[in-house]
Amino acid sequence: MLDTPAGPGQTAPPRGRRPPGHSGPGDPVPSGRALLATLRRRLVPFLLCALLIPTLAGLALHRIAPRYTATGTLIYEPNAYKPRELQSILRSDRITAAVMASQAQVLGGLRLIEPMAQRLHLFSDPEFNPALRRPGHIARALAWLSARFGAPARAAAEGPGLDPSRDAVLLAVQQALVVRDVDASRVLSVAFTARNPVIAAAAVNQLMDIYIKGQLAAKYGAVRKARRWLEARAAALRREVRGADDRIAAYRARAGLVRGVRAGLDTEQISHLMANLGAARAALAAAQGRRDAARGAGSDAAAAAVAPSVVALRQERDATTAQLQSLLTRLGPRHPEVIALRRQLTQLDREVAAETARVVAATDASVASARQRVAALEADLAHARTRIDSNAQAEIALAAMERDASASRTLLNSVLERLQETQQQAAVELPDAHEVSLALPPAAPSFPRTGPLLAAATGFGVLFGLFVVYLLELTDTSLPGGEAVRALLARPCFALIPEVSRRTLGRLRVEDYAAMKPLSAFAEQVRSLRAGLWLGVERPRAVAITAARPAEGKTTVAVALGRSAALSGERVILLDCDLRHPSLARLFGAEGRAGLAEYLRGEARLEEVIRKDPLTSMAYVGAGNGGPDGFSLFLSEAMARAVQTLREDYDLVLLDTPPALAMSDTRVIAQIADATLLCVRWRATPRDVAAAAIELLEEAQAAVVGIALTRVDPRAHARSGYADSAMVDPRVNRYVTD
């Protein structure tokens, strides 16, 4: 609350340093305490934004008609009738994302929306039929202007059957409908939004019902159409097959082509002849084999099979021969036993020859008979082949007719089979989709979502309020407190002169408040200003009080400071050096009397222009009747001599000067004074303006010893978070009395 000026051994803070709570480019990140202090300083705009935006959002939401969204789901499972696959368990799933997207488009198409709108009477609902709504003020005004000043209305351009009102209703209903396929599934989600929750739910259920029944009806229609076509086709094919059979029979009769059981008669005869010829040739080969075996050309096994008696005789002969050879080795050739065996062997040879001749004769007869049969069959076969060759030309046309008849018969069988399948399909046909969950009337509106929107508006209001606070801090070029004065102007802040409200003043003037209320916070800050001037290294006796620009409260500070010092027992005199806009004579009721200007011109003596304050013992000198020569008057020896004389006669000489940036008189007066006090209006005077005033005074060799912040709002400053805000702390209020 009180800053002492920098002494000879002290270094003033560099000008341009930002005060606490103010950050700029390149500055370190402010602490949480500094941010909180900034928020406290800008609490009013922050609360205004944080509360106004949710309030406006709530009012807007209150005016918006609520809308309800009902949702139902159905599953798409095509049931294609495939009788050949009824026992198949594993089937490939051909339902792709493109198929589901296509079904979603079909479900949301106008073809299904129109019957749904007709069932629910949406064409007579103003929510969906713009023609039934009462036009607003703007629409009525535009219609009136168009009717009065616009071109004459042209005839309706619609063609026959076109109804713009109907189309508008259908498009409005389609916009309220949302159909989407659930990812990685066969489920379709159907949602409808309306102001009436019952209508929203009914629209979803009706649309799904129309879609499912439409699919089933389309299938039944396709089955009926296919059955009618198949029946007509089957009747035509029956007539065609019957005609072909008749033509074949007539041709056979004309050509003399007789068919057997399995083929033509000639063909069957040749087949029999070929079979008999094969059997006869086999019998001939077998007979020749038996004959060779009988003659001994074959193996013993073959001979035994053909002539077992011959084989037995030969075996007996071989045994007798072996016995004879054995006897010859022991007995002589003339031995009776040897002779007997030779006669027996000769008899056996005759028997073998006779038996062999008999068997060979029998087999020769068999071979001759078989050869004759083969020759006869070959002759018959040649005759049959000659006869069938003569009928081959007739068979070509017959074969063509039979192929055509066979093709027609095959096609007829196929059509009859498909007709049977179609009849079975009509009995077991199912729709491709069915409901998973029906839509229920929603209990809460889907739009506007009051809770989330208000929460979002509140969050936005808080963020916008913080943004506004940041902009206000960023664009604030004023001096909000003593720390800012020290940091930005490199000067101590002697006091924060509070602004006294009209209610607190009552009938008093602000210049009289410090004298009439010596225990008030205002008077205490004036005393703090006096202490700041006196507690420096050198105690100034002549103090120039100025400001950077008008309406900064310098005259009020000068009067309050002089009266406060006078009440403390000091000898004080106040000079009004603002010759252009004098104010002391008006405040003290001495208008029109001689003052400082008359003294400096030599028109009056110093004692004649000094007057007494009616409230205190303070003396004052009015400005008098100033003129265009004010600057030269202050440069005169009379001004310096007057200040020196008053410095000797009074403890404190106060010089109320014009604003430093408004008139050059201030620089001359500040050079004469021992010290200069600059009054800066709190949160109003730009810091650059105050810094320019200080530089201007320093160029004139003036000693600007400190700053007094004027017209400070105590309540707002208490929320600033600065250290000198303790001046209005509740614990300090016990020391002051307003």
C-alpha positions in Angstrom: 0.0 0.0 0.0 3.0 2.3 0.6 6.2 2.2 -1.5 9.2 4.2 -0.6 11.2 5.9 -3.4 14.5 4.4 -4.4 17.3 5.9 -2.4 20.9 6.6 -3.4 21.9 3.0 -2.7 18.9 1.5 -4.2 18.2 0.6 -7.9 14.8 1.2 -9.2 13.2 -1.6 -11.1 13.7 -1.4 -14.8 10.9 0.3 -16.7 8.8 -2.0 -18.8 8.8 -5.0 -16.4 5.4 -6.5 -16.2 3.6 -6.6 -12.9 2.5 -9.8 -11.2 -0.4 -11.4 -12.9 0.5 -9.9 -16.3 2.4 -12.0 -18.8 3.6 -11.3 -22.3 5.6 -13.0 -25.1 8.7 -14.6 -23.7 7.6 -14.4 -20.1 7.6 -17.5 -17.9 4.4 -19.3 -17.5 2.4 -17.6 -14.7 1.8 -19.5 -11.6 -1.6 -20.7 -10.5 -1.8 -18.0 -7.9 -1.2 -15.3 -10.5 -3.8 -16.9 -12.8 -6.3 -17.0 -9.9 -5.5 -13.3 -9.2 -6.1 -12.4 -12.8 -9.5 -14.2 -12.7 -10.4 -12.3 -9.6 -9.6 -9.0 -11.2 -11.8 -9.9 -14.2 -14.5 -11.7 -12.2 -17.4 -9.6 -13.6 -16.7 -10.2 -17.3 -15.9 -13.8 -16.6 -19.1 -14.4 -14.7 -21.0 -12.5 -17.3 -19.8 -14.8 -20.1 -20.0 -17.9 -18.0 -23.6 -17.2 -17.0 -24.9 -15.4 -20.1 -24.0 -18.0 -22.6 -25.7 -20.9 -20.7 -28.7 -18.7 -20.0 -29.1 -17.8 -23.7 -28.6 -21.4 -24.6 -31.3 -22.4 -22.1 -33.7 -19.9 -23.5 -33.0 -21.0 -27.0 -33.5 -24.7 -26.0 -36.7 -23.8 -24.3 -38.0 -22.3 -27.5 -37.0 -25.3 -29.7 -39.7 -27.9 -30.1 -38.4 -31.2 -28.8 -37.9 -34.1 -31.2 -38.1 -37.7 -30.4 -36.2 -40.5 -32.2 -37.5 -44.1 -32.2 -35.3 -46.9 -33.3 -36.1 -50.4 -34.5 -33.9 -53.2 -36.0 -34.5 -56.0 -38.4 -32.2 -58.7 -39.8 -31.8 -59.5 -43.4 -31.5 -63.2 -44.2 -32.4 -64.2 -47.7 -34.3 -67.6 -47.8 -33.8 -68.8 -51.3 -35.7 -72.1 -52.0 -33.2 -74.7 -53.2 -34.7 -78.2 -53.0 -31.4 -79.8 -54.0 -29.7 -78.1 -51.1 -32.3 -78.9 -48.4 -29.9 -81.3 -46.7 -26.9 -79.0 -47.1 -25.7 -77.6 -43.8 -22.6 -75.6 -44.9 -23.5 -72.9 -47.4 -21.4 -69.9 -48.5 -22.7 -66.5 -47.2 -23.0 -64.2 -50.2 -24.3 -61.3 -48.2 -21.7 -58.5 -48.5 -21.4 -55.0 -47.2 -22.6 -53.8 -50.6 -25.8 -56.0 -50.3 -26.5 -54.6 -46.9 -26.0 -51.0 -48.1 -28.3 -51.6 -51.0 -31.0 -53.0 -48.7 -30.6 -49.9 -46.5 -31.2 -47.7 -49.5 -34.3 -49.7 -50.5 -35.6 -49.5 -47.0 -35.2 -45.7 -47.0 -36.5 -45.2 -50.5 -39.6 -43.2 -51.4 -41.4 -46.3 -52.7 -41.8 -47.6 -49.1 -42.0 -44.1 -47.5 -45.2 -43.1 -49.4 -47.4 -46.0 -48.1 -46.0 -45.4 -44.6 -46.9 -41.7 -44.8 -50.4 -42.6 -46.0 -51.0 -45.0 -43.2 -49.9 -42.5 -40.5 -51.7 -39.5 -42.2 -48.5 -37.6 -42.4 -49.7 -35.6 -45.5 -52.1 -33.8 -43.1 -49.4 -33.2 -40.4 -48.0 -29.7 -40.4 -44.7 -31.0 -39.1 -44.1 -32.7 -42.5 -46.4 -30.7 -44.8 -45.0 -27.2 -45.2 -48.2 -26.1 -47.0 -50.2 -26.5 -43.7 -47.8 -24.4 -41.6 -48.6 -20.8 -40.8 -46.0 -18.7 -42.5 -43.8 -16.6 -40.3 -43.5 -12.8 -40.4 -40.6 -12.8 -42.8 -42.3 -15.2 -45.2 -45.5 -13.2 -45.1 -43.5 -10.0 -45.7 -41.6 -11.5 -48.6 -44.9 -12.9 -50.1 -46.5 -9.4 -49.8 -43.5 -7.8 -51.4 -43.5 -10.4 -54.2 -47.2 -9.9 -54.8 -47.0 -6.1 -54.8 -43.7 -5.5 -56.6 -42.7 -8.8 -58.1 -43.4 -10.3 -61.5 -46.9 -11.8 -62.0 -47.1 -15.4 -60.9 -46.7 -17.8 -63.8 -48.9 -20.7 -64.3 -47.9 -23.9 -62.6 -45.2 -25.6 -64.5 -46.0 -29.0 -63.1 -47.0 -31.7 -65.6 -49.9 -34.1 -65.2 -49.6 -36.2 -62.0 -47.0 -34.0 -60.4 -47.8 -32.7 -56.9 -45.2 -30.4 -55.3 -46.9 -30.6 -51.9 -46.8 -34.4 -51.9 -43.2 -34.4 -53.0 -42.3 -32.0 -50.2 -44.0 -34.2 -47.6 -42.2 -37.3 -48.9 -38.8 -35.5 -48.8 -39.5 -34.3 -45.3 -40.4 -37.8 -44.1 -37.3 -39.1 -45.8 -35.1 -36.6 -44.1 -36.5 -37.6 -40.7 -35.7 -41.3 -41.5 -32.3 -42.8 -41.0 -31.5 -46.3 -42.1 -28.1 -47.8 -41.7 -26.6 -51.2 -41.7 -24.8 -52.3 -38.6 -21.1 -53.1 -39.3 -20.1 -56.7 -39.5 -23.7 -58.0 -39.2 -26.9 -58.5 -41.2 -28.8 -56.1 -39.0 -30.5 -52.9 -40.4 -31.2 -50.1 -37.9 -34.2 -47.9 -38.7 -34.6 -44.6 -36.8 -37.3 -41.9 -37.3 -37.5 -38.5 -35.7 -40.7 -36.6 -35.0 -42.2 -34.2 -32.5 -44.6 -36.9 -31.4 -42.9 -40.0 -29.9 -45.9 -42.2 -30.8 -45.7 -41.1 -34.4 -41.9 -41.7 -34.4 -42.3 -45.3 -33.1 -45.3 -46.0 -35.4 -43.3 -44.8 -38.4 -40.5 -47.2 -37.8 -42.8 -50.2 -37.2 -44.9 -49.4 -40.2 -41.9 -49.0 -42.5 -40.4 -52.3 -41.4 -43.8 -54.0 -41.8 -44.2 -52.6 -45.3 -40.7 -53.6 -46.2 -41.1 -57.2 -44.9 -44.6 -57.7 -46.4 -43.5 -56.1 -49.7 -40.6 -58.7 -49.9 -43.0 -61.6 -49.3 -45.6 -60.2 -51.7 -42.9 -59.8 -54.4 -41.8 -63.4 -53.9 -45.3 -64.7 -54.1 -45.9 -62.6 -57.2 -42.7 -63.9 -58.8 -43.7 -67.5 -57.9 -47.2 -67.0 -59.4 -45.8 -65.5 -62.6 -43.2 -68.3 -62.9 -45.9 -71.0 -62.3 -48.2 -69.5 -65.0 -45.3 -69.4 -67.5 -44.2 -72.9 -66.7 -47.7 -74.3 -67.0 -48.1 -72.6 -70.4 -44.7 -73.8 -71.4 -45.5 -77.4 -70.3 -48.7 -77.5 -72.2 -47.0 -76.3 -75.4 -44.2 -78.9 -74.9 -46.8 -81.6 -74.4 -48.4 -80.7 -77.7 -45.0 -80.6 -79.4 -44.0 -84.1 -78.1 -47.3 -85.6 -79.1 -47.0 -84.2 -82.6 -43.4 -85.5 -82.9 -44.5 -89.0 -81.9 -47.3 -88.9 -84.4 -44.9 -87.8 -87.2 -42.4 -90.6 -86.3 -45.0 -93.3 -86.4 -46.4 -92.1 -89.7 -42.9 -92.0 -91.2 -42.1 -95.6 -90.0 -45.3 -96.8 -91.5 -44.5 -95.2 -94.9 -40.8 -96.3 -94.9 -41.6 -99.8 -93.6 -39.3 -99.4 -90.6 -40.3 -101.8 -87.9 -38.7 -101.5 -84.5 -37.9 -104.3 -82.2 -37.9 -104.3 -78.5 -34.8 -102.3 -78.2 -33.9 -101.2 -81.8 -35.0 -101.7 -85.5 -36.0 -105.2 -86.6 -33.1 -105.5 -89.1 -30.7 -104.3 -86.4 -32.0 -106.8 -83.9 -31.7 -109.6 -86.6 -28.1 -108.7 -87.3 -27.4 -108.6 -83.6 -28.8 -112.2 -83.3 -26.9 -113.4 -86.4 -23.7 -111.9 -85.1 -24.2 -113.6 -81.8 -25.0 -116.9 -83.4 -22.0 -116.6 -85.8 -19.8 -116.0 -82.9 -21.1 -119.0 -81.1 -20.8 -121.2 -84.3 -17.2 -120.1 -84.9 -16.4 -120.9 -81.2 -18.0 -124.4 -81.7 -15.9 -124.9 -84.9 -12.7 -123.9 -83.1 -13.6 -126.3 -80.2 -14.3 -129.2 -82.7 -11.0 -128.6 -84.5 -9.3 -128.6 -81.1 -10.9 -131.9 -80.2 -9.9 -133.4 -83.5 -6.2 -132.3 -83.1 -6.2 -133.7 -79.6 -7.7 -136.9 -80.9 -4.9 -137.2 -83.5 -2.3 -136.6 -80.7 -1.3 -133.1 -81.8 -2.1 -131.6 -78.5 -1.0 -132.2 -74.9 -1.8 -135.3 -72.9 -4.3 -133.4 -70.9 -6.2 -132.3 -74.0 -6.1 -135.9 -75.4 -7.3 -137.2 -72.1 -10.2 -134.8 -72.3 -11.2 -135.6 -75.9 -10.5 -139.5 -76.0 -10.0 -141.0 -72.6 -10.3 -144.6 -73.9 -7.4 -144.0 -76.3 -5.3 -142.5 -73.5 -6.0 -145.6 -71.3 -5.0 -148.0 -74.1 -1.8 -146.0 -74.8 -1.0 -146.0 -71.1 -1.5 -149.8 -71.0 0.7 -150.2 -74.1 3.4 -148.1 -72.5 3.3 -150.2 -69.4 3.6 -153.4 -71.4 6.5 -152.0 -73.4 8.3 -151.1 -70.2 7.7 -154.6 -68.8 9.0 -156.2 -72.1 12.2 -154.1 -71.8 12.7 -155.2 -68.3 12.4 -158.9 -69.2 14.8 -158.5 -72.1 17.4 -157.4 -69.7 17.1 -160.6 -67.7 15.8 -163.1 -70.3 16.5 -163.9 -73.9 14.4 -162.8 -76.9 13.1 -166.3 -77.3 12.0 -166.7 -73.8 8.3 -167.7 -73.6 7.4 -164.7 -71.4 9.1 -162.3 -73.8 7.3 -163.8 -76.7 4.0 -163.6 -74.9 4.5 -159.9 -74.0 5.4 -159.1 -77.7 2.1 -160.7 -78.8 0.2 -158.7 -76.1 2.0 -155.5 -77.2 1.0 -156.1 -80.8 -2.6 -156.5 -79.8 -2.6 -153.3 -77.9 -1.2 -151.4 -80.9 -4.0 -152.6 -83.0 -6.6 -151.6 -80.3 -5.0 -148.1 -80.0 -5.1 -147.5 -83.7 -8.7 -148.7 -84.0 -9.9 -146.5 -81.1 -8.0 -143.5 -82.4 -9.5 -143.9 -85.9 -13.0 -144.1 -84.4 -12.5 -140.9 -82.3 -10.9 -139.0 -85.2 -13.9 -139.9 -87.4 -16.3 -138.6 -84.8 -14.4 -135.3 -84.4 -14.2 -134.8 -88.2 -17.9 -135.1 -88.4 -18.3 -132.4 -85.7 -15.9 -130.1 -87.4 -17.7 -130.5 -90.7 -21.0 -129.7 -89.1 -19.7 -126.6 -87.3 -18.1 -125.4 -90.5 -21.4 -125.7 -92.3 -23.2 -123.7 -89.6 -20.6 -120.9 -89.7 -21.0 -120.7 -93.5 -24.8 -120.6 -93.2 -24.7 -117.8 -90.6 -22.2 -115.8 -92.6 -24.5 -116.0 -95.6 -27.5 -114.8 -93.5 -25.4 -112.0 -92.0 -24.4 -110.8 -95.4 -28.0 -110.9 -96.6 -29.2 -108.9 -93.5 -26.4 -106.3 -94.0 -27.5 -105.9 -97.6 -31.0 -105.3 -96.4 -30.1 -102.8 -93.7 -27.9 -100.8 -96.0 -30.9 -100.3 -98.2 -32.9 -98.8 -95.2 -30.0 -96.6 -93.9 -31.2 -93.5 -95.9 -34.7 -93.8 -94.4 -33.2 -94.2 -90.9 -31.3 -90.8 -91.2 -34.5 -88.8 -91.4 -36.1 -91.0 -88.7 -33.1 -90.4 -86.4 -33.4 -86.7 -86.8 -37.1 -86.8 -86.0 -36.3 -89.0 -82.9 -33.6 -86.5 -81.7 -36.0 -83.6 -81.9 -38.7 -85.6 -80.1 -36.2 -86.6 -77.5 -35.1 -83.0 -77.0 -38.7 -81.8 -76.6 -39.4 -84.6 -74.2 -36.3 -83.7 -72.1 -37.3 -80.1 -72.0 -40.8 -81.1 -71.0 -39.5 -83.2 -68.1 -37.3 -80.2 -67.0 -40.3 -77.8 -67.1 -42.4 -80.2 -65.2 -39.7 -80.6 -62.6 -39.4 -76.8 -62.3 -43.1 -76.5 -62.0 -43.2 -79.0 -59.2 -40.4 -77.1 -57.4 -42.3 -73.8 -57.9 -45.4 -75.3 -56.3 -43.3 -76.5 -53.3 -41.7 -73.1 -53.1 -45.0 -71.3 -52.8 -45.9 -73.5 -49.8 -42.6 -72.7 -47.9 -41.8 -69.2 -49.0 -40.5 -66.8 -46.3 -39.5 -63.1 -46.3 -35.9 -62.2 -46.6 -36.0 -60.1 -43.4 -37.8 -60.1 -40.1 -37.9 -57.8 -37.1 -35.4 -58.1 -34.3 -36.9 -55.4 -32.1 -39.9 -53.1 -32.7 -39.6 -49.4 -32.0 -41.1 -48.1 -28.7 -42.2 -44.5 -28.1 -39.1 -42.8 -26.6 -39.4 -41.3 -23.2 -36.8 -38.6 -23.6 -36.3 -36.3 -26.6 -33.3 -36.9 -28.9 -33.1 -33.2 -29.8 -32.4 -31.0 -28.1 -30.4 -32.9 -25.5 -30.9 -30.3 -22.9 -28.5 -31.7 -20.3 -25.5 -32.3 -22.6 -26.1 -29.0 -24.5 -26.4 -27.0 -21.3 -23.3 -28.6 -20.0 -21.5 -27.9 -23.3 -22.9 -24.3 -23.2 -21.6 -23.9 -19.7 -18.2 -25.3 -20.6 -18.1 -23.0 -23.6 -19.2 -20.1 -21.5 -16.4 -20.8 -19.0 -13.8 -21.1 -21.8 -15.1 -18.0 -23.5 -15.0 -16.1 -20.2 -11.4 -17.2 -19.7 -10.7 -16.1 -23.3 -12.3 -12.7 -22.6 -10.3 -12.4 -19.4 -7.2 -13.2 -21.4 -8.0 -10.6 -24.0 -8.8 -8.0 -21.4 -5.5 -8.7 -19.7 -3.7 -8.7 -23.0 -5.2 -5.4 -24.1 -5.2 -3.7 -20.7 -2.6 -0.9 -20.9 -3.6 0.8 -17.7 -2.0 0.7 -14.3 -4.0 -1.6 -12.0 -2.0 -1.3 -8.8 1.1 -0.2 -7.0 3.1 -3.2 -8.2 2.3 -2.3 -11.8 3.5 1.3 -11.1 6.8 0.1 -9.7 7.3 -2.5 -12.5 6.2 -0.4 -15.5 7.1 3.2 -14.5 10.1 2.5 -12.2 8.5 4.8 -9.6 7.0 4.1 -6.1 3.3 4.3 -5.6 2.7 6.5 -2.6 -1.0 5.9 -2.3 -4.1 4.5 -3.8 -6.7 7.2 -3.5 -10.1 5.5 -3.4 -13.1 6.8 -5.3 -15.9 7.9 -2.9 -19.3 7.0 -4.0 -22.2 9.6 -4.1 -24.0 7.6 -1.4 -21.0 7.8 0.9 -20.4 11.5 0.2 -24.0 12.5 0.8 -24.0 16.3 0.7 -20.2 16.6 1.0 -17.9 17.4 -1.8 -15.1 15.0 -2.5 -12.5 17.8 -1.8 -14.0 18.2 1.6 -14.3 14.5 2.4 -10.8 14.0 3.8 -11.2 17.0 6.1 -14.7 16.1 7.2 -14.0 12.4 7.6 -10.4 12.2 8.9 -10.8 8.5 9.9 -12.0 7.4 6.5 -10.1 5.2 4.1 -9.8 8.2 1.7 -8.2 10.3 4.4 -5.9 7.5 5.4 -4.6 7.2 1.8 -4.0 10.9 1.7 -1.9 10.6 4.8 -0.1 7.7 3.2 0.7 10.0 0.3 2.0 12.6 2.7 4.2 9.9 4.4 5.6 8.9 1.1 6.7 12.4 0.4 8.2 12.9 3.8 9.9 9.5 4.3 12.3 9.9 1.4 16.0 10.7 1.6 15.2 14.4 1.2 12.0 16.0 2.5 10.7 18.2 -0.2 9.0 21.5 0.9 7.7 22.5 -2.6 5.8 19.8 -4.3 4.3 20.1 -7.8 1.2 18.0 -8.2 0.4 17.2 -11.8 -1.2 14.5 -14.1 -0.6 13.2 -17.6 -4.0 14.3 -18.9 -7.1 16.1 -17.5 -9.7 14.5 -15.2 -7.1 12.5 -13.3 -8.1 14.0 -9.9 -4.9 16.0 -9.3 -6.7 19.0 -7.9 -8.7 16.8 -5.5 -5.5 15.2 -4.4 -3.8 18.5 -3.9 -6.7 20.0 -1.8 -7.0 16.8 0.3 -3.2 16.5 0.8 -3.0 20.2 1.9 -5.9 20.0 4.3 -4.7 16.7 5.7 -1.2 18.2 6.4 -2.8 21.3 7.9 -5.0 19.2 10.2 -1.7 17.5 11.3 -0.4 20.9 12.5 1.8 21.8 9.5 1.8 25.1 7.8 0.6 24.5 4.3 -0.1 26.6 1.3 -1.7 25.5 -2.0 -1.1 27.5 -5.2 -3.4 27.1 -8.2 -0.9 27.1 -11.2 -3.5 26.1 -13.8 -4.2 29.5 -15.3 -6.2 28.1 -18.2 -8.7 26.1 -16.1 -8.5 27.4 -12.5 -10.5 25.5 -9.9 -9.3 26.5 -6.4 -11.2 29.9 -6.4 -14.3 28.1 -7.4 -13.9 25.5 -4.7 -13.3 28.0 -1.9 -15.7 30.6 -3.1 -13.1 33.2 -4.2 -14.0 33.6 -7.8 -13.1 37.0 -9.4 -10.5 37.9 -6.9 -6.8 38.6 -7.6 -4.6 35.6 -7.6 -1.3 34.2 -8.7 -1.5 35.7 -12.2 -1.9 39.2 -10.8 1.0 38.7 -8.4 3.3 37.5 -11.2 2.4 40.5 -13.3 3.1 42.8 -10.4 -0.5 43.9 -10.0 -0.8 42.6 -6.4 1.5 41.8 -3.5 1.9 38.2 -2.3 0.2 38.9 1.0 -2.9 40.2 -0.9 -3.4 37.0 -2.9 -3.0 34.6 0.0 -6.3 33.4 1.5 -7.4 30.9 4.2 -9.3 27.7 3.7 -12.6 27.9 5.5 -12.3 24.3 6.9 -8.7 24.1 7.9 -5.7 26.4 8.6 -4.4 25.7 5.1 -3.6 28.8 3.0 -4.2 29.0 -0.7 -3.6 31.2 -3.7 -6.1 31.2 -6.5 -5.0 31.3 -10.2 -6.5 34.7 -10.7 -7.3 36.1 -14.1 -4.9 34.2 -16.4 -4.1 35.1 -20.0 -2.0 34.0 -22.9 1.2 35.0 -21.1 1.0 32.2 -18.5 4.1 30.4 -19.8 6.2 33.6 -19.6 4.8 34.4 -16.1 6.1 31.1 -14.8 9.5 31.7 -16.3 9.8 35.0 -14.6 11.9 35.8 -11.5 8.7 36.6 -9.6 7.6 32.9 -9.8 10.9 31.6 -8.5 11.0 34.3 -5.8 7.4 33.6 -4.7 8.2 29.8 -4.4 11.3 30.5 -2.4 9.5 33.0 -0.1 6.7 30.5 0.5 9.2 27.7 1.1 10.7 29.7 4.0 7.3 30.7 5.5 5.5 27.3 5.1 6.3 23.7 5.9 4.7 22.5 2.7 4.1 24.3 -0.6 1.8 22.5 -3.0 1.7 23.6 -6.6 -1.5 22.4 -8.5 -0.2 22.4 -12.1 -1.9 21.8 -15.5 -1.7 18.3 -17.1 1.9 17.6 -18.2 1.0 16.5 -21.7 -1.5 19.4 -22.1 0.5 22.5 -21.3 4.2 23.3 -21.2 3.7 25.4 -18.0 4.0 22.2 -16.0 7.6 21.5 -17.0 8.6 25.0 -15.8 6.8 24.7 -12.5 8.1 21.2 -11.9 11.6 22.4 -12.4 11.1 25.1 -9.7 9.6 22.6 -7.2 11.6 20.3 -5.0 9.6 17.2 -6.1 6.9 16.3 -8.5 4.0 14.0 -7.7 2.2 12.5 -10.7 -1.4 11.6 -10.4 -2.5 8.6 -12.5 -6.1 7.5 -12.8 -6.4 3.8 -11.7 -7.2 1.5 -14.6 -7.9 4.4 -17.0 -4.7 6.2 -17.9 -2.6 4.2 -20.3 0.8 3.3 -19.1 2.4 4.7 -22.2 0.8 8.1 -21.5 2.0 8.1 -17.9 5.5 7.0 -19.0 5.5 9.8 -21.7 4.6 12.4 -19.0 7.4 11.2 -16.7 9.9 11.4 -19.6 8.7 14.9 -20.5 9.1 16.1 -16.9 12.5 14.4 -16.5 13.7 16.2 -19.7 12.8 19.5 -17.8 15.0 18.4 -14.9 12.0 17.7 -12.7 12.3 15.2 -9.9 9.3 12.9 -10.3 9.5 11.2 -6.9 6.3 9.1 -7.0 2.9 8.2 -8.3 -0.5 8.5 -6.8 -3.2 6.2 -8.2 -6.5 8.1 -8.1 -10.2 7.1 -8.2 -9.4 3.5 -7.2 -12.5 1.2 -6.8 -11.8 -0.6 -3.5 -14.1 -3.5 -4.1 -12.6 -4.2 -7.5 -9.1 -3.7 -6.3 -9.7 -6.1 -3.4 -10.3 -8.9 -6.0 -7.1 -8.0 -8.0 -4.9 -10.3 -6.0 -2.2 -7.6 -5.7 -0.4 -7.1 -2.4 -1.7 -3.6 -1.9 -5.3 -4.9 -2.2 -5.1 -5.4 1.6 -6.2 -1.8 2.0 -9.8 -2.9 1.8 -9.3 -6.2 3.6 -12.2 -6.8 6.1 -9.6 -7.0 8.9 -8.4 -3.5 8.0 -11.9 -1.9 8.0 -11.8 -1.7 11.8 -9.1 1.0 11.5 -11.1 3.3 9.2 -14.6 4.8 9.5 -16.5 6.2 6.6 
